[in-house]
Amino acid sequence: MPDAPSAAVREPWPGDPVRGSRLLKGELAYEGGVRPLRPGAWSEPAGGAALRAHAHGFTWLRDLRVIGTDAARMRARALVADWIETSREDIAERPEVAGARVAAWLSHFDFFAASADDDFRHALMGRLIWDARQLSAAMPVEEMDGRALTALKGLIAAAVAVPEHAPYLARALKFLPAEIARQVREDGGHVERSPAAQLRALKDLLEIRFMLVAAGVPSVPPLASAIDRMAGALRLMRHGDGGLALFNGTRDEPATLIDLVLAQAARGGRAPARLPDTGFERLQAGRTVLIVDAGAPPPPGQDRHAHAGTLSFELSVGRERMIVNCGAAPANGGPWHDAARATAAHSTLVVADTSSSELKPVGLGRRPERVEVTRQEADGAHWLELSHDGWKRPFGALHRRRLYVAESGEDIRGEDLVEADSGLPWAVRFHLHPSVIASVQQDGAAVLLRLPGGGWRLRAEGARVALEESVYLAGQEPRRSEQVVLSGLADSPQHVKWAITKVA
């Protein structure tokens, strides 16, 4: 067992100095959740599974590294040493967590370990090699989603950095092509159908490519193709402000990070208009971008982050977001978890206060089995006709939605229809970004939406129009917002027309 890596492994992703400063104070902040992180605190069962996995994965070392001080270095070293000595939590042994940890320790070895004493480096390398052996034995991992790529990344990092264990590389490369084929669809979308998962998987594949290039390994054709396709698909999922649409567990991601990922993928050009295999549509005209979840939820085993948001959409104008989904619960879980996943937390239609997919603690139960979409374009204008059968089992109902964006991007129209043998109560929700100021007009048939860059009007025909409270969960903390709700009763028409137009 060597006392240091023989080859350098580096990740290209920047750290966050704000999160790094919190780490120096003993707090780990991740996706809106916070837990103690200081020597002696590893046994504290704080936070949900995502927050605990992040803690044991050590990718937060980049946040201490960006601080660059001796205090940050010593805090990183103390946390690693204490973890090696005291951590016994089962979640730390999961392949994707171990893979993230191995890659992080090797990527930041020169920062926190190179100047340490022999005892520390011996303990570190001993645990690192033990983790690599466990990863090798676990291949192929049971997880069918993006976690398998993170596990492979860790095994490849160990093989590249410690040539004495080069056989791990052959084992990882044996499973990598099949894992890429299972997770990356032909249109470049990730099987989890989540912009956040898309970004994570692309980052993992880019890191794997960097490692293989550094080790002089010949190109792996499926890897290069997957990176190129995934980068194009990621562009479709971006709003005008550079951030990601809030579908299926996605929260706010820095636009600068997404720019960096796309630059590392060497993928330029315009976003594609649609991902037919993955099920997303992008309608772009003028300064307006409308992104639609137009596909069936991912299958069991790949739906850990899935929301009941089928046929929901988000709308932005330039760099300003107007209509959004509520986002995802903080990493510490809690009461927001299922609330954020429910259909009512998305900008779409809800039937009888029932979600279009059955929410389970992990993944979905009942879900839409058939989602249909037809797209037409002419003279710069876009039409979508969509439907899904998520309410077929409980109510025998079908949701049909039509969306139209004019060439100017300043006229967006829609229709929502509940098709069933008997009438059902329904509501169409438009969740507004917190920056939008909304007010109901005097006639009660329209809502004025004021964005920093100008005003818009949402009007409806065939429904009661109301302005209600909402919440925006995509940031570091929940923020108050509002939602426009168009509603009808069981004995009212099961059809509503609406329009969103620019106010001169």
C-alpha positions in Angstrom: 0.0 0.0 0.0 1.6 3.3 -1.1 1.6 6.3 1.3 0.4 8.6 -1.4 -1.2 8.5 -4.9 1.2 7.9 -7.7 -0.8 10.0 -10.2 -2.8 13.1 -9.7 -6.6 13.1 -10.0 -8.2 16.5 -10.2 -11.8 17.5 -10.6 -12.5 20.8 -12.5 -15.5 22.0 -10.5 -15.2 25.1 -8.3 -15.9 25.2 -4.6 -18.3 27.6 -2.9 -16.5 30.0 -0.4 -19.8 30.7 1.4 -20.3 27.0 2.1 -16.6 26.7 2.9 -17.0 29.4 5.6 -19.9 27.5 7.1 -17.8 24.4 7.2 -15.2 26.3 9.2 -18.0 27.1 11.7 -19.0 23.4 11.9 -22.0 23.4 9.5 -22.5 21.5 6.3 -25.0 23.3 4.0 -26.4 21.3 1.0 -29.5 21.8 -1.1 -31.3 23.8 1.5 -30.4 21.4 4.3 -27.9 22.0 7.2 -26.3 19.5 9.6 -23.4 19.7 12.1 -20.1 18.8 10.6 -17.2 18.9 13.0 -14.9 16.4 14.6 -17.0 14.2 16.9 -20.2 14.9 15.0 -20.1 12.0 12.5 -22.4 9.8 14.7 -25.1 12.5 14.9 -28.0 11.2 12.7 -28.8 14.8 11.5 -30.6 15.4 8.2 -32.2 13.2 5.6 -30.6 10.5 3.6 -29.4 13.0 0.8 -27.7 15.3 3.3 -26.1 12.4 5.2 -24.9 10.8 1.9 -23.4 14.2 0.9 -21.6 14.4 4.2 -20.0 11.0 3.8 -19.2 11.6 0.2 -16.7 14.4 0.9 -17.3 16.3 -2.3 -17.6 19.4 0.0 -13.8 19.3 0.3 -13.8 21.6 -2.7 -15.6 24.2 -0.6 -12.8 24.2 2.0 -10.2 24.1 -0.7 -11.5 27.3 -2.3 -11.0 29.1 1.0 -7.3 28.3 0.7 -6.2 29.0 4.2 -4.3 26.9 6.7 -7.4 26.8 8.9 -9.4 25.3 6.0 -6.7 22.8 5.3 -6.5 21.7 8.9 -10.3 21.5 9.2 -10.4 19.2 6.2 -7.7 17.1 7.6 -9.3 16.9 11.0 -12.7 15.9 9.5 -11.2 13.2 7.4 -9.1 11.8 10.3 -12.1 11.8 12.6 -14.3 10.1 9.9 -11.7 7.3 9.4 -11.5 6.7 13.1 -15.2 7.0 14.1 -17.6 6.7 11.2 -19.8 3.7 11.4 -22.9 4.8 9.5 -24.3 2.3 7.0 -25.0 5.0 4.4 -21.3 5.7 4.1 -20.8 2.2 2.7 -23.2 2.6 -0.2 -21.3 2.3 -3.6 -22.2 5.7 -4.8 -21.2 7.3 -1.5 -17.9 5.4 -1.4 -17.3 6.3 -5.1 -17.8 10.0 -4.4 -15.5 9.8 -1.3 -12.7 8.0 -3.1 -12.8 10.5 -6.0 -13.0 13.5 -3.6 -10.1 12.3 -1.4 -7.9 11.7 -4.4 -8.9 15.0 -6.1 -8.0 17.1 -3.1 -5.1 15.0 -1.7 -2.6 17.7 -2.4 -4.8 20.2 -0.5 -5.4 18.4 2.8 -3.1 15.3 2.9 0.2 15.9 1.1 1.7 17.8 4.0 0.3 15.6 6.7 2.3 13.2 8.9 2.9 9.6 7.9 0.3 8.2 10.2 -2.5 10.3 8.7 -1.5 9.4 5.1 -1.2 5.7 6.0 -4.7 5.7 7.5 -6.1 7.6 4.6 -4.6 5.4 1.9 -5.6 2.3 3.8 -9.2 3.3 3.9 -9.1 4.5 0.3 -7.8 1.1 -0.9 -10.4 -0.7 1.3 -13.2 1.4 -0.3 -11.8 0.7 -3.8 -11.9 -3.1 -3.1 -15.5 -2.9 -1.9 -16.4 -0.9 -5.0 -14.8 -3.5 -7.3 -16.6 -6.3 -5.5 -19.9 -4.5 -5.8 -19.7 -4.2 -9.6 -22.2 -4.0 -11.3 -24.0 -2.1 -8.5 -27.6 -2.7 -7.9 -28.6 1.0 -8.3 -30.1 1.5 -11.8 -29.9 5.3 -11.8 -27.1 7.9 -11.8 -25.6 6.5 -8.6 -24.0 3.7 -10.6 -21.9 6.3 -12.5 -20.7 7.8 -9.3 -19.6 4.4 -8.1 -17.8 3.7 -11.3 -16.1 7.1 -11.1 -14.6 6.2 -7.7 -13.3 2.9 -8.9 -11.7 4.5 -11.9 -10.1 7.2 -9.8 -8.5 4.6 -7.5 -7.2 2.6 -10.4 -5.7 5.7 -12.1 -4.1 7.2 -8.9 -2.8 3.9 -7.5 -1.3 1.9 -10.4 -0.7 -1.0 -8.1 -4.4 -1.6 -8.4 -4.7 -1.1 -12.1 -6.9 -4.2 -12.5 -9.7 -2.1 -11.1 -9.6 -0.1 -14.2 -10.2 -3.0 -16.5 -13.1 -4.0 -14.3 -14.7 -0.6 -14.3 -14.3 -0.3 -18.1 -16.0 -3.6 -18.5 -19.2 -2.2 -17.0 -19.0 1.4 -18.1 -20.4 1.0 -21.7 -23.4 -1.0 -20.5 -24.1 1.5 -17.8 -24.0 4.4 -20.2 -26.3 2.6 -22.6 -28.8 2.0 -19.7 -28.8 5.5 -18.4 -28.3 7.8 -21.4 -31.1 7.8 -24.0 -30.5 8.3 -27.7 -31.6 12.0 -27.5 -29.1 12.6 -24.7 -31.6 12.7 -21.8 -30.8 10.9 -18.6 -33.1 8.1 -17.6 -34.1 9.8 -14.4 -35.8 12.6 -16.4 -34.4 15.2 -14.0 -32.4 18.3 -15.0 -30.5 18.0 -11.8 -29.7 14.3 -12.4 -28.7 15.2 -16.0 -26.2 17.7 -14.6 -24.8 15.2 -12.0 -24.4 12.4 -14.5 -22.7 14.6 -17.1 -20.3 15.8 -14.5 -19.5 12.2 -13.5 -18.9 11.2 -17.1 -16.7 14.3 -17.7 -14.6 13.4 -14.6 -14.2 9.8 -15.9 -13.0 11.2 -19.2 -10.5 13.4 -17.5 -9.1 10.5 -15.5 -8.9 8.2 -18.5 -7.1 10.8 -20.6 -4.6 11.4 -17.7 -4.0 7.7 -17.5 -3.4 7.4 -21.3 -6.3 5.1 -21.8 -7.6 5.0 -25.4 -10.9 6.7 -26.0 -14.1 4.8 -25.0 -16.5 5.5 -27.9 -19.7 5.2 -25.8 -18.3 7.8 -23.4 -17.5 10.4 -25.9 -20.9 10.0 -27.6 -22.8 10.1 -24.4 -21.1 13.3 -23.2 -21.9 15.1 -26.5 -25.5 14.0 -26.5 -26.0 14.8 -22.8 -24.6 18.3 -23.1 -27.1 19.1 -25.9 -29.9 17.8 -23.8 -28.8 19.9 -20.8 -29.0 23.0 -23.0 -32.7 22.3 -23.6 -33.3 22.3 -19.8 -31.9 25.8 -19.3 -33.9 29.0 -18.9 -32.8 32.4 -20.1 -31.0 33.1 -16.8 -28.8 30.0 -17.4 -30.4 28.0 -14.6 -32.3 24.7 -14.9 -36.0 24.1 -15.1 -37.4 22.7 -11.9 -38.6 19.2 -12.8 -38.2 16.0 -10.8 -36.1 17.0 -7.8 -34.2 19.9 -9.4 -33.2 22.9 -7.4 -31.4 26.1 -8.3 -27.9 25.5 -9.8 -25.4 28.3 -10.5 -25.5 29.2 -14.1 -21.7 29.5 -14.0 -21.4 25.9 -13.0 -23.6 24.8 -15.9 -21.6 27.0 -18.3 -18.4 25.3 -17.0 -19.8 21.8 -17.5 -20.9 22.6 -21.1 -17.5 24.2 -21.8 -15.7 21.0 -20.5 -18.0 18.9 -22.7 -16.9 21.2 -25.6 -20.5 21.4 -26.7 -21.7 24.7 -28.2 -24.6 25.8 -30.3 -28.4 26.2 -29.7 -30.5 24.0 -27.5 -32.5 21.3 -29.3 -36.2 21.9 -29.5 -37.2 18.6 -28.1 -36.0 15.4 -26.5 -38.5 12.8 -27.9 -37.0 9.8 -26.1 -36.8 11.5 -22.7 -40.0 13.5 -23.0 -39.2 17.2 -22.8 -40.2 20.0 -25.1 -38.7 23.5 -25.5 -40.8 26.2 -27.2 -38.6 29.3 -27.8 -39.8 32.5 -29.6 -38.4 36.0 -29.2 -37.2 36.3 -25.6 -39.6 33.7 -24.3 -38.7 30.1 -23.3 -41.4 27.6 -22.3 -40.1 24.1 -21.2 -42.6 21.3 -20.8 -42.5 17.9 -19.0 -44.0 15.9 -21.9 -43.0 12.4 -21.0 -44.0 9.5 -18.8 -42.3 9.3 -15.4 -39.1 7.1 -15.3 -39.6 3.4 -14.6 -39.4 1.8 -11.1 -35.8 1.7 -9.9 -34.9 4.9 -11.7 -37.6 7.2 -10.2 -36.1 8.0 -6.8 -36.4 11.8 -7.6 -39.6 11.6 -9.7 -42.4 14.1 -9.1 -46.0 13.9 -10.1 -45.6 16.8 -12.5 -46.6 15.3 -15.9 -47.5 18.0 -18.5 -46.3 20.8 -16.2 -44.4 23.7 -17.7 -42.1 26.6 -16.8 -42.0 30.0 -18.5 -39.2 32.6 -18.6 -38.8 35.8 -20.5 -35.2 36.8 -21.1 -33.4 36.3 -17.8 -36.6 36.6 -15.7 -38.6 33.6 -14.6 -42.4 34.0 -14.6 -44.1 30.6 -14.1 -42.2 27.8 -12.3 -42.7 24.6 -10.4 -42.2 24.8 -6.7 -38.8 22.9 -6.8 -37.7 20.1 -4.5 -37.6 19.7 -0.8 -34.4 20.6 1.1 -31.9 17.8 1.5 -32.9 17.4 5.2 -36.3 16.2 3.9 -39.1 16.9 6.4 -42.7 17.8 5.7 -41.7 19.5 2.4 -40.7 16.2 0.8 -44.0 14.9 -0.5 -45.6 18.4 -0.7 -43.0 19.4 -3.3 -43.5 16.2 -5.3 -47.3 16.5 -5.5 -49.0 17.6 -8.7 -50.4 20.6 -6.9 -46.8 21.9 -6.6 -46.4 22.0 -10.4 -47.8 24.3 -13.0 -50.3 22.0 -14.5 -53.9 20.6 -13.9 -54.9 18.7 -10.8 -58.0 16.5 -10.7 -59.9 16.1 -7.4 -56.9 17.2 -5.3 -55.2 13.9 -6.3 -51.7 13.7 -7.8 -51.3 12.2 -11.3 -48.8 9.8 -9.9 -48.9 8.0 -6.5 -46.1 9.3 -4.3 -44.1 6.7 -2.3 -41.3 7.3 0.1 -38.9 6.4 -2.7 -40.2 6.7 -6.2 -43.8 6.4 -7.5 -46.6 3.8 -7.4 -49.4 4.4 -9.8 -48.3 6.7 -12.6 -49.2 7.8 -16.2 -48.6 4.9 -18.5 -49.4 6.7 -21.7 -48.2 10.3 -22.5 -48.8 11.6 -26.0 -47.4 14.7 -27.6 -47.8 16.2 -31.1 -45.7 19.2 -32.1 -46.2 21.7 -34.9 -44.3 24.8 -36.0 -45.0 27.4 -38.6 -43.7 30.9 -39.2 -41.9 30.9 -35.9 -45.0 29.9 -33.9 -45.2 26.6 -31.9 -48.1 24.3 -31.0 -48.2 21.4 -28.6 -51.0 18.9 -28.1 -50.5 16.7 -25.1 -52.3 14.2 -23.0 -51.7 11.7 -20.2 -53.7 9.0 -18.4 -52.4 9.4 -14.8 -56.0 9.7 -13.5 -57.4 6.7 -15.5 -57.2 4.3 -12.6 -58.8 6.3 -9.8 -61.3 8.4 -11.9 -61.3 7.1 -15.5 -60.1 10.5 -16.5 -57.7 11.8 -19.2 -55.9 15.2 -19.1 -55.6 17.0 -22.4 -53.5 20.1 -22.7 -52.8 22.4 -25.7 -50.0 25.0 -25.6 -49.3 27.7 -28.2 -46.4 30.3 -28.3 -46.6 33.0 -31.0 -43.7 34.0 -33.1 -43.1 37.2 -31.0 -43.0 35.2 -27.8 -45.4 37.7 -26.3 -48.6 35.7 -26.7 -48.9 32.3 -24.9 -52.2 30.4 -25.0 -53.4 27.2 -23.5 -56.3 24.9 -23.0 -56.8 22.2 -20.4 -59.5 19.6 -20.6 -60.6 16.8 -18.2 -62.0 14.0 -20.3 -64.1 11.6 -18.2 -67.6 9.9 -18.0 -68.7 12.2 -15.2 -67.7 15.6 -13.9 -64.8 16.0 -11.5 -63.5 19.0 -9.6 -60.3 20.4 -11.1 -57.7 23.2 -10.8 -55.0 24.5 -13.2 -52.2 26.0 -11.2 -49.6 28.6 -12.4 -46.9 28.9 -9.7 -45.1 32.3 -9.9 -41.5 32.9 -9.3 -41.0 35.0 -6.1 -39.8 38.0 -8.2 -43.3 38.2 -9.8 -45.8 40.7 -8.3 -49.3 39.6 -9.0 -52.7 41.3 -8.6 -56.2 40.3 -9.6 -57.9 42.7 -12.0 -61.2 44.3 -11.1 -63.3 42.1 -13.4 -61.9 39.0 -11.6 -61.2 37.3 -14.9 -57.5 38.1 -15.2 -54.3 38.5 -13.1 -51.7 41.2 -13.8 -48.1 39.8 -13.5 -45.4 42.3 -13.0 -41.8 41.2 -13.7 -38.8 43.5 -13.2 -38.7 43.8 -17.0 -42.4 44.5 -17.7 -46.0 43.5 -17.2 -48.0 40.5 -18.4 -51.6 39.5 -18.1 -53.0 36.0 -17.5 -56.7 35.8 -18.3 -59.0 32.8 -18.4 -62.4 31.7 -19.8 -64.4 28.9 -18.3 -63.0 28.9 -14.7 -62.9 30.8 -11.5 -59.7 32.9 -11.2 -58.0 33.2 -7.9 -54.6 34.3 -6.5 -53.3 32.1 -3.7 -50.2 31.6 -1.6 -47.4 29.3 -2.9 -43.8 28.5 -1.9 -40.5 28.5 -3.9 -38.3 25.6 -2.6 -35.5 25.7 -5.2 -33.2 28.1 -3.3 -31.2 27.7 -0.1 -34.3 28.6 2.0 -38.0 28.3 1.2 -39.4 31.6 -0.1 -43.0 32.9 -0.2 -44.5 33.2 -3.6 -48.0 33.2 -5.2 -49.9 31.1 -7.6 -52.7 31.8 -10.0 -55.4 29.1 -9.7 -58.1 28.4 -12.4 -60.7 26.1 -10.9 -63.9 24.3 -11.7 -66.4 22.1 -9.8 -67.7 18.6 -10.8 -70.9 20.2 -12.2 -69.0 23.0 -14.1 -67.4 22.7 -17.6 -64.4 20.4 -17.6 -62.6 22.7 -20.0 -60.7 26.0 -19.6 -58.9 28.3 -22.0 -56.3 30.7 -20.8 -53.8 33.2 -22.3 -50.7 35.0 -21.1 -49.9 38.2 -23.0 -47.4 41.0 -22.8 -48.9 44.3 -21.5 -47.8 47.2 -23.7 
